[in-house]
């Protein structure tokens, strides 16, 4: 999707980083690991922040970030969204059916 600023500028975006659940870390395109560093609360949601100590000396940094470190945010419940996306990827017709399904009208 070219609407993300980093992707539109030719840099990697979050989809280029692989989340490793058992390690609770992201693997970057350079093969380094971005570890969870802290948690912030944004709009009432817990967001985990990840980055790698290898960023300042990485040969791919210019393709990744304009800063010193590439920081990745992950919502505490993001695994639910990933699970749903995996189901839709396996059977895209489910979304088409969902769009055609009307809710029951409620009345007095």
Helices and strands as residue ranges (DSSP letters): H 5-8, G 14-16, E 18-20, E 25-27, E 33-42, E 45-51, G 55-57, G 61-63, E 72-75, H 78-90, H 93-100
